[in-house]
Amino acid sequence: MSKVTVVGAGNVGATLANVLTFNEVADEVVVLDVKEGVSEGKAMDIMQTAQLLGFDTTLIGTTNDYAATANSDVAVITSGIPRKPGMTREELIGVNAGIVKSVAQNILKYSPNVILIVISNPMDTMTYLSLKSLGLPKNRIIGMGGALDSSRFKYYLSQALGANANEVEGIVIGGHGDTTMIPLARLATYKGVPVSQLLSAEKLDEVVKATMVGGATLTGLLGTSAWYAPGAAGAYVVESIIHNQKKVIPCSVYLEGEYGQSDICIGVPVVLGKNGIEKIISLDLNDAEKELFAKSADATRKTNNVLKEINAL
C-alpha cells in the first residue's frame, strides 16, 4: 500500500493533493495543515468528487496530527508563507526556514524511510536546509523547482511555435529564481527538431525571458503565488517515485562535484524512481551555459549563507 503526505493545505498543497487523488498516484493521501479545519474541509470536498470522477484513492485531512502521516513513502512540504507582489523568494527565508525544518523533523518521527520533496520557497535553500539538518541520504531530499520551471518553458515554447506542449521538449536547470534559472534554449526541440531552427533568435530570447519571470508574472496577475502548475509539478515528481517510472526530471538536488559544484542543492536533470534520486544526468553544457550555471550556483550559495546568519543550520 502506497502513501503520500502533503504538508500544507493552501493553494499549492490542496491542488497537489487533488491531482494525486484524482490520478490515483497512491492508495492513500494525507494532507496536513496547522490551521484547524482547513485540511479536513478540503479533503472532504475532494473526496466528494470520487463518485463523479471515478477515483479510488483515499484522501484524509488532519490538523497538525503527524501520527496520521505514519509510514508515508513520500512527503511533500508546501508549507510556508507565499510570495506577495514585489517579494522575492529569498525574502521568505527567515520565516520559512523554521517552518520547513520543524515540518521535516515531525514527518521523520513517523516515517523514517520517507522521501522528502520540498516546494516551499526559497526552494533550493529550503532543500539544502532539509538535507543538512536531517542527515538523510541525498537521494531522499528533492527540491521540486526544475519540474515547474521546465513545464513553464515548454508552455512558452509551445505558444511561440503554435504547437502542442506535449510535443515540445525543454529543460531548465540552475536555481529556482527569476534571475538564477537557466532555460536551455539550445537543447529545446519540437518533435526532434531543434527549436533554434524554427524560431528566430529574438523570439527564442523572448521565450527564455518569459520563462524566467513566469512565477513573478503570475504573482502580479493573481496577487499571490501560482498554484495549479506548482501543485501539478509536485504530483508529477511524486508519481515518478511512487510508480518507479524513472522519468528524467530537473530537480534541486545535492551536488558533490557534478557540474563543477559541491555542497549545494540546485536544479539539474535526475532520474526519479522508487529510491528517490537514482541518477544525476550530466548534460554537455557549452561554455556560456557553464558560466551561467556557475553564476546561478553563486547566487544560490549567497541565499544559503543566510541560513547560517539566522542560525538555522
N, C-alpha and C positions, 0 to 999 in steps of 0.2 A: 504494500500500500504506500503510495507516494503522498507527501505532504509538503505544502509550501506555506510559509508565514509571510505576511506583508505587514510591516510596522509603519503605521501612519495611514489614517483613513481620510486624508484630504483628497484633493482632486486627482493627484497622481496615483496615490495608493489605492483609491477606490476604483479608478479606471483600470489599474493593473490587476486588481482582484477580479474585476468584472471580465476582463479579457481571459485571465487564467481559468475562470469558472466556465465561461461560455465555450471556450475552446477545449475544455476538459483536459487541461495540461496535467493536472494532478487529481488524485482521488479526493483529497481534502485541501481546502484553502482556509487559513485563519487570517483575519485582518484585525489588528490590534491598534488601539489609539488611547491617548491619555484622557481625552475628553469623553466624559460619560455619555453613553447612548449613541454616539456618532457611528462607531463601527458596527454596533448591533443593528442600528437602523438601516445602514447602507447594505449590510449583509442580508437582512430580511428583504429589503427592496429588490436586491439582485436575485435572491432565491425565489421570489415570487414571479420571476420570469422563466423559471425552469420548465414549466409545462408549456409555456408559449414558445420557447426557443429550443426545447428538447435536449437539455444537457443533464448529466447525472452527477457531476461534481458537487460535493457538499461545501458550502461556504459558511463559516462561523465568524461572528463578530464578538469581540471582547474588549472590555475597558481595563487596560493595564494588567491583565492576568497572564503573565508569561507562562504559567503552568499549562495553559491551553495550547501553547506552541510546541509542547514537548515532542521530541522525535521528528522535527522537521528536517527534510532533506535539503531544502533551500530556504533562506530567509532574505527578504528584500527590505532594506532600510530606506524609506522615503521620508521619514520624519525630519522635522526642522522647519524653520520659517522660510517661506518662499521669497523670491525676489520681488521687489516693488519697482515701478518705473524709475529708471535712472540709477538703480542699485546694481552694483557688480556682484558676481558670485563670491568674490573674495571678501566683500564686506560682511558676508554671512558667517565668516569662520568662527568668531568668538562664541556666538550662541550655539551654532550647530555642532561644534566640536564636542561640547559637553553632552548634547543630546545623543549624538551618534555613538559616542563611547559608552554611555550608560546603556543604551539600547542593545548594542552588540554584546556587552557583558551579560546582560539579562538573558538574551537569547541562548548564549553558550551554556548557561546554567542548566538548561533543559534540553538542549540539542548540541551535545559536544562534538558531533561529527558534521555539523551543518556547513553548507557552503554559503557564504555571505555575498550578497550583491548590494552595492552601495549606489544610491541615486542622489542622496542629499548633497547639496552644494556647500562650498566648492568641492565638486565631486572627486577630483584627483587627490586633493588634500585629505578629504574625509576617508578615502580608500587607504591612503598612506597611514593615517591615524589608526584606522582599524587594524591594519597589518602590524604596526609597531606596538600597539597597546595590548593586543590579544595574544600575540605569539603563535598564531596559526601558520601552517604551511602556506606559501604564497599562492598555491593553486586553488586555495579555498577563499580568497579575498578578491573580489572582482568589482571594478567600477563600470557602470553601465554606459557612460557618456558617448563613447565612439559609435555605439549602435544607433543612438539617436541622431548624432551629427551626420552619420553616413546616410541614414534614411532621409534626412533633410536635403543632403547633397543630391541624392537620386531624384528627389522631388523637383528641385530646381533644374536639374539636368533634363528631366522629362518635360518640364514646362518649356524650356528653351528649344528642345528638339521636337516638341509636339508628339511625344512618344508615350507609350505605356511605361509607367515607372517600374513595373515588374521586369521589363526587358532591358533596363539600364543597370550597369554595374559601376559603382563608385565607392571610394573608401576615404574616410577621414581619419587621420592619425594626429598625435600630439595632444596637448592639453584640451580639456573641455571648457574652453573660454572663448570669448568673442575675438580676442587677439592672438590666442595661442593654438587654436585648431588649424590643421593643415589639410584642406581638401585636395587630394592628389589628382588634379585635372589631367595630368599626363597619362595616368593609368586608367582613366574612366573610359568605358566602352558602351556601345549600343549594339546589341546582337553581334558582339565580337569585333565591331569596327571602332577604332579609336575615336572618341568624341572630338578630338582635335582636328579630325578630318571632316567633321560635319558641322562644326560651329566655328565662327571666327574667333580669333584670339581675344578680341574685345568682348564678345558675347560670353566666352568661357570665363573671362575675368569677372564679368558681372555675376555669373553663377557662383563662383568661388566667394566673392564678397557677400552675396546674399546668404550663402550658407553660413558664413562665419558670424553673421549678425542675426541668424534665424531665430534664436531664442529671444534676443532683445526686441526683434520686430514683433513677435507675438506678445511679449510683455507689454509693449507700448500699445498694442491693439486691445489686449484683454484687461490690462490693469494689474495683472499678476502673471506668474509663470504659466507656461503652457502645461497641458496635462494629457491630452489624448495621445499624442505621439510619444511623450516620455513614458506613459503607462504601457503603451503597446510595445515600445522598445524594451522595457524591463521584462515584459512577458515573453518576448522573443528570446531573450537571453536565458530566462528560466527554462523555457521549453527545450532548448538545445541541451541543457544539463539534465533535466528530468528524463527526457526521452533518449538521451545519449546520441543525439543527432550528429555530433562532431561538426557542426557548422563553423565556418571561419567568420568570426565577428570581431570588429575592432572594439576593444575594451581597455579600460585603465588597469594595468597590471604592474606588478613589481618587477623591475628590470635589474639584472645582475650582469651587466656587460653588453646585453643586446642593444643594438642601435647606438653603441658607444656610450651608454648611460648606465649608471648604477645608483642604488639607494634612492629610488624614485618610483612612484606609480604614475604612469602616463599611458595614453592611448596608442596601442599597436594591435595589429590583427592577431587573433589567437584562435585555436581550435577548442571549442567548448563541448565537453561530454560529461559523463557521469561523475568524473573526478574533478569537475570544475575546469580549470585551465589545463589542457592536456598537451599543448604545444604552443610556443610563440613562433609566429611566422615571420621570417626575415625578408623584408622587401628590398629590392635592389634600387635604393634611392640614388638620384643623381646629386651632384654637389650642392645645387641650390636647395634641394629638398632636405639634405643633411643639415645644411646651415639653418634652415627654418626649424627643423626638429630640435637642434641644439638650443636655439633661442627659446623655443617653447618649453624645453626642459628647464632652462634657467629661470624663466618666469614662474613655472610651477614650483621650483625649489624656493623661490622667494616667498611664495604663499605658504609653503610648508614650514618655513622658518618662523612664521607667526605662531605655529603650534608650540614652539619652544619658548617664545616670548610670553605666551599666556599660560605656560606650564601645563599644556595639555599632553605633552609627552614626557 
